[in-house]
């Protein structure tokens, strides 16, 4: 009788394993994607903060020098990237540069933001202001 129960228990565990492992893997993938999305959101927030900080510093320098000193865009980019690297030491310089470039239009900075602003102005001139 004990041997029969042991064999039955092994069969039940095998069936449960076959059924539950794919579900467990699926749940772990969802959790991984959720964590990844949260990490991405944090990275983007840090990048936008770094961009705003670099822009504010450039404006402060220009104001203090009464417009005589202008910080180049490349210098502001370097500052933003270094700030991202300081706040998130686990990422590579290439990844930090990529994310800062991607966030420039969202932060309202850089040439991409100017192009977005221009295109918005053209669209509004043609269709009227959007609400």
Chimera marker file (.cmm) of the C-alpha trace (Angstrom):
<marker_set name="trace">
<marker id="1" x="0.000" y="0.000" z="0.000" r="1" g="1" b="0" radius="0.5"/>
<marker id="2" x="2.836" y="2.385" z="0.851" r="1" g="1" b="0" radius="0.5"/>
<marker id="3" x="4.503" y="1.726" z="-2.496" r="1" g="1" b="0" radius="0.5"/>
<marker id="4" x="1.241" y="2.516" z="-4.294" r="1" g="1" b="0" radius="0.5"/>
<marker id="5" x="0.877" y="5.835" z="-2.407" r="1" g="1" b="0" radius="0.5"/>
<marker id="6" x="4.499" y="6.747" z="-3.165" r="1" g="1" b="0" radius="0.5"/>
<marker id="7" x="3.998" y="6.052" z="-6.874" r="1" g="1" b="0" radius="0.5"/>
<marker id="8" x="0.753" y="8.038" z="-6.855" r="1" g="1" b="0" radius="0.5"/>
<marker id="9" x="2.477" y="10.937" z="-5.079" r="1" g="1" b="0" radius="0.5"/>
<marker id="10" x="5.296" y="10.920" z="-7.658" r="1" g="1" b="0" radius="0.5"/>
<marker id="11" x="2.771" y="10.955" z="-10.502" r="1" g="1" b="0" radius="0.5"/>
<marker id="12" x="0.836" y="13.838" z="-8.935" r="1" g="1" b="0" radius="0.5"/>
<marker id="13" x="4.046" y="15.839" z="-8.371" r="1" g="1" b="0" radius="0.5"/>
<marker id="14" x="5.094" y="15.193" z="-11.965" r="1" g="1" b="0" radius="0.5"/>
<marker id="15" x="1.740" y="16.350" z="-13.340" r="1" g="1" b="0" radius="0.5"/>
<marker id="16" x="1.711" y="19.417" z="-11.085" r="1" g="1" b="0" radius="0.5"/>
<marker id="17" x="5.260" y="20.231" z="-12.161" r="1" g="1" b="0" radius="0.5"/>
<marker id="18" x="4.314" y="20.058" z="-15.821" r="1" g="1" b="0" radius="0.5"/>
<marker id="19" x="1.316" y="22.302" z="-15.212" r="1" g="1" b="0" radius="0.5"/>
<marker id="20" x="2.812" y="24.789" z="-12.756" r="1" g="1" b="0" radius="0.5"/>
<marker id="21" x="6.297" y="25.392" z="-14.152" r="1" g="1" b="0" radius="0.5"/>
<marker id="22" x="5.074" y="27.219" z="-17.292" r="1" g="1" b="0" radius="0.5"/>
<marker id="23" x="2.767" y="29.356" z="-15.134" r="1" g="1" b="0" radius="0.5"/>
<marker id="24" x="5.600" y="30.140" z="-12.755" r="1" g="1" b="0" radius="0.5"/>
<marker id="25" x="7.904" y="31.069" z="-15.639" r="1" g="1" b="0" radius="0.5"/>
<marker id="26" x="5.217" y="33.338" z="-17.096" r="1" g="1" b="0" radius="0.5"/>
<marker id="27" x="4.733" y="35.108" z="-13.753" r="1" g="1" b="0" radius="0.5"/>
<marker id="28" x="8.484" y="35.586" z="-13.321" r="1" g="1" b="0" radius="0.5"/>
<marker id="29" x="8.715" y="37.096" z="-16.814" r="1" g="1" b="0" radius="0.5"/>
<marker id="30" x="5.906" y="39.524" z="-16.013" r="1" g="1" b="0" radius="0.5"/>
<marker id="31" x="7.650" y="40.481" z="-12.797" r="1" g="1" b="0" radius="0.5"/>
<marker id="32" x="10.919" y="40.968" z="-14.681" r="1" g="1" b="0" radius="0.5"/>
<marker id="33" x="9.222" y="43.187" z="-17.250" r="1" g="1" b="0" radius="0.5"/>
<marker id="34" x="7.561" y="45.195" z="-14.501" r="1" g="1" b="0" radius="0.5"/>
<marker id="35" x="10.876" y="45.702" z="-12.714" r="1" g="1" b="0" radius="0.5"/>
<marker id="36" x="12.495" y="46.597" z="-16.022" r="1" g="1" b="0" radius="0.5"/>
<marker id="37" x="9.769" y="49.166" z="-16.742" r="1" g="1" b="0" radius="0.5"/>
<marker id="38" x="10.222" y="50.656" z="-13.273" r="1" g="1" b="0" radius="0.5"/>
<marker id="39" x="13.993" y="50.837" z="-13.772" r="1" g="1" b="0" radius="0.5"/>
<marker id="40" x="13.495" y="52.472" z="-17.165" r="1" g="1" b="0" radius="0.5"/>
<marker id="41" x="11.139" y="55.067" z="-15.659" r="1" g="1" b="0" radius="0.5"/>
<marker id="42" x="13.677" y="55.820" z="-12.921" r="1" g="1" b="0" radius="0.5"/>
<marker id="43" x="16.473" y="56.127" z="-15.468" r="1" g="1" b="0" radius="0.5"/>
<marker id="44" x="14.420" y="58.528" z="-17.600" r="1" g="1" b="0" radius="0.5"/>
<marker id="45" x="13.498" y="60.640" z="-14.564" r="1" g="1" b="0" radius="0.5"/>
<marker id="46" x="17.155" y="60.886" z="-13.540" r="1" g="1" b="0" radius="0.5"/>
<marker id="47" x="18.124" y="61.827" z="-17.115" r="1" g="1" b="0" radius="0.5"/>
<marker id="48" x="15.484" y="64.565" z="-17.293" r="1" g="1" b="0" radius="0.5"/>
<marker id="49" x="16.603" y="65.921" z="-13.925" r="1" g="1" b="0" radius="0.5"/>
<marker id="50" x="20.229" y="65.920" z="-15.117" r="1" g="1" b="0" radius="0.5"/>
<marker id="51" x="19.268" y="67.738" z="-18.323" r="1" g="1" b="0" radius="0.5"/>
<marker id="52" x="17.345" y="70.396" z="-16.399" r="1" g="1" b="0" radius="0.5"/>
<marker id="53" x="20.299" y="70.794" z="-14.023" r="1" g="1" b="0" radius="0.5"/>
<marker id="54" x="22.728" y="71.295" z="-16.905" r="1" g="1" b="0" radius="0.5"/>
<marker id="55" x="20.373" y="73.817" z="-18.538" r="1" g="1" b="0" radius="0.5"/>
<marker id="56" x="19.947" y="75.709" z="-15.257" r="1" g="1" b="0" radius="0.5"/>
<marker id="57" x="23.696" y="75.820" z="-14.701" r="1" g="1" b="0" radius="0.5"/>
<marker id="58" x="24.249" y="77.136" z="-18.231" r="1" g="1" b="0" radius="0.5"/>
<marker id="59" x="21.592" y="79.810" z="-17.715" r="1" g="1" b="0" radius="0.5"/>
<marker id="60" x="23.141" y="80.783" z="-14.381" r="1" g="1" b="0" radius="0.5"/>
<marker id="61" x="26.602" y="81.135" z="-15.939" r="1" g="1" b="0" radius="0.5"/>
<marker id="62" x="25.214" y="83.194" z="-18.817" r="1" g="1" b="0" radius="0.5"/>
<marker id="63" x="23.292" y="85.422" z="-16.417" r="1" g="1" b="0" radius="0.5"/>
<marker id="64" x="26.299" y="85.919" z="-14.128" r="1" g="1" b="0" radius="0.5"/>
<marker id="65" x="28.476" y="86.901" z="-17.073" r="1" g="1" b="0" radius="0.5"/>
<marker id="66" x="25.697" y="89.084" z="-18.525" r="1" g="1" b="0" radius="0.5"/>
<marker id="67" x="25.561" y="86.910" z="-21.624" r="1" g="1" b="0" radius="0.5"/>
<marker id="68" x="29.324" y="86.947" z="-22.165" r="1" g="1" b="0" radius="0.5"/>
<marker id="69" x="29.837" y="83.297" z="-21.373" r="1" g="1" b="0" radius="0.5"/>
<marker id="70" x="27.765" y="80.737" z="-23.206" r="1" g="1" b="0" radius="0.5"/>
<marker id="71" x="28.041" y="77.048" z="-22.349" r="1" g="1" b="0" radius="0.5"/>
<marker id="72" x="27.979" y="74.936" z="-25.502" r="1" g="1" b="0" radius="0.5"/>
<marker id="73" x="25.424" y="72.223" z="-26.019" r="1" g="1" b="0" radius="0.5"/>
<marker id="74" x="28.138" y="69.569" z="-25.985" r="1" g="1" b="0" radius="0.5"/>
<marker id="75" x="29.275" y="70.757" z="-22.545" r="1" g="1" b="0" radius="0.5"/>
<marker id="76" x="25.709" y="70.617" z="-21.238" r="1" g="1" b="0" radius="0.5"/>
<marker id="77" x="25.387" y="67.110" z="-22.670" r="1" g="1" b="0" radius="0.5"/>
<marker id="78" x="28.606" y="66.018" z="-20.942" r="1" g="1" b="0" radius="0.5"/>
<marker id="79" x="27.377" y="67.451" z="-17.648" r="1" g="1" b="0" radius="0.5"/>
<marker id="80" x="24.004" y="65.709" z="-17.950" r="1" g="1" b="0" radius="0.5"/>
<marker id="81" x="25.644" y="62.375" z="-18.817" r="1" g="1" b="0" radius="0.5"/>
<marker id="82" x="28.106" y="62.649" z="-15.925" r="1" g="1" b="0" radius="0.5"/>
<marker id="83" x="25.241" y="63.453" z="-13.546" r="1" g="1" b="0" radius="0.5"/>
<marker id="84" x="23.347" y="60.363" z="-14.738" r="1" g="1" b="0" radius="0.5"/>
<marker id="85" x="26.478" y="58.248" z="-14.249" r="1" g="1" b="0" radius="0.5"/>
<marker id="86" x="26.954" y="59.650" z="-10.729" r="1" g="1" b="0" radius="0.5"/>
<marker id="87" x="23.357" y="58.932" z="-9.723" r="1" g="1" b="0" radius="0.5"/>
<marker id="88" x="23.139" y="55.535" z="-11.436" r="1" g="1" b="0" radius="0.5"/>
<marker id="89" x="26.603" y="53.976" z="-11.280" r="1" g="1" b="0" radius="0.5"/>
<marker id="90" x="25.399" y="50.635" z="-12.680" r="1" g="1" b="0" radius="0.5"/>
<marker id="91" x="24.963" y="51.906" z="-16.255" r="1" g="1" b="0" radius="0.5"/>
<marker id="92" x="27.552" y="52.385" z="-18.971" r="1" g="1" b="0" radius="0.5"/>
<marker id="93" x="28.549" y="55.792" z="-20.367" r="1" g="1" b="0" radius="0.5"/>
<marker id="94" x="27.088" y="54.764" z="-23.731" r="1" g="1" b="0" radius="0.5"/>
<marker id="95" x="23.742" y="53.905" z="-22.146" r="1" g="1" b="0" radius="0.5"/>
<marker id="96" x="23.720" y="57.176" z="-20.188" r="1" g="1" b="0" radius="0.5"/>
<marker id="97" x="24.452" y="59.150" z="-23.370" r="1" g="1" b="0" radius="0.5"/>
<marker id="98" x="21.721" y="57.309" z="-25.274" r="1" g="1" b="0" radius="0.5"/>
<marker id="99" x="19.072" y="57.925" z="-22.626" r="1" g="1" b="0" radius="0.5"/>
<marker id="100" x="20.026" y="61.602" z="-22.267" r="1" g="1" b="0" radius="0.5"/>
<marker id="101" x="19.708" y="62.041" z="-26.051" r="1" g="1" b="0" radius="0.5"/>
<marker id="102" x="16.304" y="60.332" z="-25.959" r="1" g="1" b="0" radius="0.5"/>
<marker id="103" x="15.094" y="62.557" z="-23.129" r="1" g="1" b="0" radius="0.5"/>
<marker id="104" x="16.248" y="65.899" z="-24.582" r="1" g="1" b="0" radius="0.5"/>
<marker id="105" x="12.956" y="66.603" z="-26.426" r="1" g="1" b="0" radius="0.5"/>
<marker id="106" x="10.873" y="65.506" z="-23.434" r="1" g="1" b="0" radius="0.5"/>
<marker id="107" x="12.870" y="67.802" z="-21.166" r="1" g="1" b="0" radius="0.5"/>
<marker id="108" x="12.426" y="70.676" z="-23.627" r="1" g="1" b="0" radius="0.5"/>
<marker id="109" x="16.141" y="70.997" z="-24.364" r="1" g="1" b="0" radius="0.5"/>
<marker id="110" x="18.504" y="70.607" z="-27.272" r="1" g="1" b="0" radius="0.5"/>
<marker id="111" x="18.017" y="70.872" z="-31.010" r="1" g="1" b="0" radius="0.5"/>
<marker id="112" x="15.358" y="68.166" z="-30.985" r="1" g="1" b="0" radius="0.5"/>
<marker id="113" x="13.210" y="70.237" z="-28.616" r="1" g="1" b="0" radius="0.5"/>
<marker id="114" x="13.583" y="73.261" z="-30.898" r="1" g="1" b="0" radius="0.5"/>
<marker id="115" x="12.450" y="71.152" z="-33.848" r="1" g="1" b="0" radius="0.5"/>
<marker id="116" x="9.468" y="69.863" z="-31.870" r="1" g="1" b="0" radius="0.5"/>
<marker id="117" x="8.585" y="73.430" z="-30.872" r="1" g="1" b="0" radius="0.5"/>
<marker id="118" x="8.861" y="74.589" z="-34.478" r="1" g="1" b="0" radius="0.5"/>
<marker id="119" x="6.675" y="71.752" z="-35.757" r="1" g="1" b="0" radius="0.5"/>
<marker id="120" x="4.101" y="72.464" z="-33.042" r="1" g="1" b="0" radius="0.5"/>
<marker id="121" x="4.039" y="76.133" z="-34.088" r="1" g="1" b="0" radius="0.5"/>
<marker id="122" x="3.545" y="75.185" z="-37.735" r="1" g="1" b="0" radius="0.5"/>
<marker id="123" x="0.739" y="72.768" z="-36.842" r="1" g="1" b="0" radius="0.5"/>
<marker id="124" x="-0.982" y="75.370" z="-34.666" r="1" g="1" b="0" radius="0.5"/>
<marker id="125" x="-0.664" y="77.998" z="-37.388" r="1" g="1" b="0" radius="0.5"/>
<marker id="126" x="-2.310" y="75.640" z="-39.856" r="1" g="1" b="0" radius="0.5"/>
<marker id="127" x="-5.000" y="74.156" z="-37.608" r="1" g="1" b="0" radius="0.5"/>
<marker id="128" x="-5.343" y="76.469" z="-34.622" r="1" g="1" b="0" radius="0.5"/>
<marker id="129" x="-4.094" y="75.947" z="-31.066" r="1" g="1" b="0" radius="0.5"/>
<marker id="130" x="-4.602" y="72.544" z="-29.471" r="1" g="1" b="0" radius="0.5"/>
<marker id="131" x="-6.133" y="72.269" z="-26.050" r="1" g="1" b="0" radius="0.5"/>
<link id1="1" id2="2" r="1" g="1" b="0" radius="0.2"/>
<link id1="2" id2="3" r="1" g="1" b="0" radius="0.2"/>
<link id1="3" id2="4" r="1" g="1" b="0" radius="0.2"/>
<link id1="4" id2="5" r="1" g="1" b="0" radius="0.2"/>
<link id1="5" id2="6" r="1" g="1" b="0" radius="0.2"/>
<link id1="6" id2="7" r="1" g="1" b="0" radius="0.2"/>
<link id1="7" id2="8" r="1" g="1" b="0" radius="0.2"/>
<link id1="8" id2="9" r="1" g="1" b="0" radius="0.2"/>
<link id1="9" id2="10" r="1" g="1" b="0" radius="0.2"/>
<link id1="10" id2="11" r="1" g="1" b="0" radius="0.2"/>
<link id1="11" id2="12" r="1" g="1" b="0" radius="0.2"/>
<link id1="12" id2="13" r="1" g="1" b="0" radius="0.2"/>
<link id1="13" id2="14" r="1" g="1" b="0" radius="0.2"/>
<link id1="14" id2="15" r="1" g="1" b="0" radius="0.2"/>
<link id1="15" id2="16" r="1" g="1" b="0" radius="0.2"/>
<link id1="16" id2="17" r="1" g="1" b="0" radius="0.2"/>
<link id1="17" id2="18" r="1" g="1" b="0" radius="0.2"/>
<link id1="18" id2="19" r="1" g="1" b="0" radius="0.2"/>
<link id1="19" id2="20" r="1" g="1" b="0" radius="0.2"/>
<link id1="20" id2="21" r="1" g="1" b="0" radius="0.2"/>
<link id1="21" id2="22" r="1" g="1" b="0" radius="0.2"/>
<link id1="22" id2="23" r="1" g="1" b="0" radius="0.2"/>
<link id1="23" id2="24" r="1" g="1" b="0" radius="0.2"/>
<link id1="24" id2="25" r="1" g="1" b="0" radius="0.2"/>
<link id1="25" id2="26" r="1" g="1" b="0" radius="0.2"/>
<link id1="26" id2="27" r="1" g="1" b="0" radius="0.2"/>
<link id1="27" id2="28" r="1" g="1" b="0" radius="0.2"/>
<link id1="28" id2="29" r="1" g="1" b="0" radius="0.2"/>
<link id1="29" id2="30" r="1" g="1" b="0" radius="0.2"/>
<link id1="30" id2="31" r="1" g="1" b="0" radius="0.2"/>
<link id1="31" id2="32" r="1" g="1" b="0" radius="0.2"/>
<link id1="32" id2="33" r="1" g="1" b="0" radius="0.2"/>
<link id1="33" id2="34" r="1" g="1" b="0" radius="0.2"/>
<link id1="34" id2="35" r="1" g="1" b="0" radius="0.2"/>
<link id1="35" id2="36" r="1" g="1" b="0" radius="0.2"/>
<link id1="36" id2="37" r="1" g="1" b="0" radius="0.2"/>
<link id1="37" id2="38" r="1" g="1" b="0" radius="0.2"/>
<link id1="38" id2="39" r="1" g="1" b="0" radius="0.2"/>
<link id1="39" id2="40" r="1" g="1" b="0" radius="0.2"/>
<link id1="40" id2="41" r="1" g="1" b="0" radius="0.2"/>
<link id1="41" id2="42" r="1" g="1" b="0" radius="0.2"/>
<link id1="42" id2="43" r="1" g="1" b="0" radius="0.2"/>
<link id1="43" id2="44" r="1" g="1" b="0" radius="0.2"/>
<link id1="44" id2="45" r="1" g="1" b="0" radius="0.2"/>
<link id1="45" id2="46" r="1" g="1" b="0" radius="0.2"/>
<link id1="46" id2="47" r="1" g="1" b="0" radius="0.2"/>
<link id1="47" id2="48" r="1" g="1" b="0" radius="0.2"/>
<link id1="48" id2="49" r="1" g="1" b="0" radius="0.2"/>
<link id1="49" id2="50" r="1" g="1" b="0" radius="0.2"/>
<link id1="50" id2="51" r="1" g="1" b="0" radius="0.2"/>
<link id1="51" id2="52" r="1" g="1" b="0" radius="0.2"/>
<link id1="52" id2="53" r="1" g="1" b="0" radius="0.2"/>
<link id1="53" id2="54" r="1" g="1" b="0" radius="0.2"/>
<link id1="54" id2="55" r="1" g="1" b="0" radius="0.2"/>
<link id1="55" id2="56" r="1" g="1" b="0" radius="0.2"/>
<link id1="56" id2="57" r="1" g="1" b="0" radius="0.2"/>
<link id1="57" id2="58" r="1" g="1" b="0" radius="0.2"/>
<link id1="58" id2="59" r="1" g="1" b="0" radius="0.2"/>
<link id1="59" id2="60" r="1" g="1" b="0" radius="0.2"/>
<link id1="60" id2="61" r="1" g="1" b="0" radius="0.2"/>
<link id1="61" id2="62" r="1" g="1" b="0" radius="0.2"/>
<link id1="62" id2="63" r="1" g="1" b="0" radius="0.2"/>
<link id1="63" id2="64" r="1" g="1" b="0" radius="0.2"/>
<link id1="64" id2="65" r="1" g="1" b="0" radius="0.2"/>
<link id1="65" id2="66" r="1" g="1" b="0" radius="0.2"/>
<link id1="66" id2="67" r="1" g="1" b="0" radius="0.2"/>
<link id1="67" id2="68" r="1" g="1" b="0" radius="0.2"/>
<link id1="68" id2="69" r="1" g="1" b="0" radius="0.2"/>
<link id1="69" id2="70" r="1" g="1" b="0" radius="0.2"/>
<link id1="70" id2="71" r="1" g="1" b="0" radius="0.2"/>
<link id1="71" id2="72" r="1" g="1" b="0" radius="0.2"/>
<link id1="72" id2="73" r="1" g="1" b="0" radius="0.2"/>
<link id1="73" id2="74" r="1" g="1" b="0" radius="0.2"/>
<link id1="74" id2="75" r="1" g="1" b="0" radius="0.2"/>
<link id1="75" id2="76" r="1" g="1" b="0" radius="0.2"/>
<link id1="76" id2="77" r="1" g="1" b="0" radius="0.2"/>
<link id1="77" id2="78" r="1" g="1" b="0" radius="0.2"/>
<link id1="78" id2="79" r="1" g="1" b="0" radius="0.2"/>
<link id1="79" id2="80" r="1" g="1" b="0" radius="0.2"/>
<link id1="80" id2="81" r="1" g="1" b="0" radius="0.2"/>
<link id1="81" id2="82" r="1" g="1" b="0" radius="0.2"/>
<link id1="82" id2="83" r="1" g="1" b="0" radius="0.2"/>
<link id1="83" id2="84" r="1" g="1" b="0" radius="0.2"/>
<link id1="84" id2="85" r="1" g="1" b="0" radius="0.2"/>
<link id1="85" id2="86" r="1" g="1" b="0" radius="0.2"/>
<link id1="86" id2="87" r="1" g="1" b="0" radius="0.2"/>
<link id1="87" id2="88" r="1" g="1" b="0" radius="0.2"/>
<link id1="88" id2="89" r="1" g="1" b="0" radius="0.2"/>
<link id1="89" id2="90" r="1" g="1" b="0" radius="0.2"/>
<link id1="90" id2="91" r="1" g="1" b="0" radius="0.2"/>
<link id1="91" id2="92" r="1" g="1" b="0" radius="0.2"/>
<link id1="92" id2="93" r="1" g="1" b="0" radius="0.2"/>
<link id1="93" id2="94" r="1" g="1" b="0" radius="0.2"/>
<link id1="94" id2="95" r="1" g="1" b="0" radius="0.2"/>
<link id1="95" id2="96" r="1" g="1" b="0" radius="0.2"/>
<link id1="96" id2="97" r="1" g="1" b="0" radius="0.2"/>
<link id1="97" id2="98" r="1" g="1" b="0" radius="0.2"/>
<link id1="98" id2="99" r="1" g="1" b="0" radius="0.2"/>
<link id1="99" id2="100" r="1" g="1" b="0" radius="0.2"/>
<link id1="100" id2="101" r="1" g="1" b="0" radius="0.2"/>
<link id1="101" id2="102" r="1" g="1" b="0" radius="0.2"/>
<link id1="102" id2="103" r="1" g="1" b="0" radius="0.2"/>
<link id1="103" id2="104" r="1" g="1" b="0" radius="0.2"/>
<link id1="104" id2="105" r="1" g="1" b="0" radius="0.2"/>
<link id1="105" id2="106" r="1" g="1" b="0" radius="0.2"/>
<link id1="106" id2="107" r="1" g="1" b="0" radius="0.2"/>
<link id1="107" id2="108" r="1" g="1" b="0" radius="0.2"/>
<link id1="108" id2="109" r="1" g="1" b="0" radius="0.2"/>
<link id1="109" id2="110" r="1" g="1" b="0" radius="0.2"/>
<link id1="110" id2="111" r="1" g="1" b="0" radius="0.2"/>
<link id1="111" id2="112" r="1" g="1" b="0" radius="0.2"/>
<link id1="112" id2="113" r="1" g="1" b="0" radius="0.2"/>
<link id1="113" id2="114" r="1" g="1" b="0" radius="0.2"/>
<link id1="114" id2="115" r="1" g="1" b="0" radius="0.2"/>
<link id1="115" id2="116" r="1" g="1" b="0" radius="0.2"/>
<link id1="116" id2="117" r="1" g="1" b="0" radius="0.2"/>
<link id1="117" id2="118" r="1" g="1" b="0" radius="0.2"/>
<link id1="118" id2="119" r="1" g="1" b="0" radius="0.2"/>
<link id1="119" id2="120" r="1" g="1" b="0" radius="0.2"/>
<link id1="120" id2="121" r="1" g="1" b="0" radius="0.2"/>
<link id1="121" id2="122" r="1" g="1" b="0" radius="0.2"/>
<link id1="122" id2="123" r="1" g="1" b="0" radius="0.2"/>
<link id1="123" id2="124" r="1" g="1" b="0" radius="0.2"/>
<link id1="124" id2="125" r="1" g="1" b="0" radius="0.2"/>
<link id1="125" id2="126" r="1" g="1" b="0" radius="0.2"/>
<link id1="126" id2="127" r="1" g="1" b="0" radius="0.2"/>
<link id1="127" id2="128" r="1" g="1" b="0" radius="0.2"/>
<link id1="128" id2="129" r="1" g="1" b="0" radius="0.2"/>
<link id1="129" id2="130" r="1" g="1" b="0" radius="0.2"/>
<link id1="130" id2="131" r="1" g="1" b="0" radius="0.2"/>
</marker_set>
